[in-house]
Amino acid sequence: HDVDDLAQEVFLAAFRCLPTFRREDDFGAWLRGIARNTLSVHWRRTARRNRAMAGFQEEVARVVGTDLD
């Protein structure tokens, strides 16, 4: 699902930024740059979400562990 979502984000971003594309530039390189930036944002977002989930799991384990004792 992530791949489909990322592809859709890339093409939507490219469509929105199309007026900034210069005809003399390489369209493939321009599109790959958008894809690279989109993927970078996705990785940062995913890493942040994973760190938050790990913190939440540790807190739940601490609270539940205390209650079980």
N, C-alpha and C positions, 0 to 999 in steps of 0.2 A: 504494500500500500504506500509505503514511503516513497518508493521510486516513482509511482504514478503521480503522487502529490507534488514531488519535487519537479518532475517534468512539467506539470501544469503550471507551477509557480514560475519556472524559467520562461515558458512561452508567454505567460501573462506579463511578466516583467519586460520581456523583449518587445511585446506589442506596445506596452505603455511607453517604452523608451525608443521606439522606432523613429520618432522625429529627430532624435539625436544622432542616428546613424548616418555617417557620411558615405555616399555612394562609392567613393574611391577606396574606401577601406575594405578589408576582408570580412565579409559577413559571417563566415564560420568562426573566425577568431573572436569577433564581437559577441556572437552568441555563446561561445565557449566561456568567455569572460563573465557573462551574466550567469551561466551555469555554475562556474567556479565560485562566484560570490554567493549565490543562492545556497550551494552546498556548504560553504563555510559558515553561513548563518545557521543552517540546519544543524551542523555539528556542534556549534556553540550552544544552541538552544537545547539539543539533546543532552549534552554534557551537564548543563545547568539543571535540567530536569532530573537526570540520574543522580546528581549530588543531592538534590532536594529529597528525592525518594529515599536515598540511603540514610539521610539524616532523620527522616520521618520514621523509617523502619527501626533505627537505633532507639529513637525516643519511645516508640510503641513497645519495643522489647524491654526497655528499662521500666516503663510504667507497668506493663503486664507482669514482668518478672517480680516487681515489688509486690504487686497484688497477690501473686501466686505464693509468695513466701509467707 
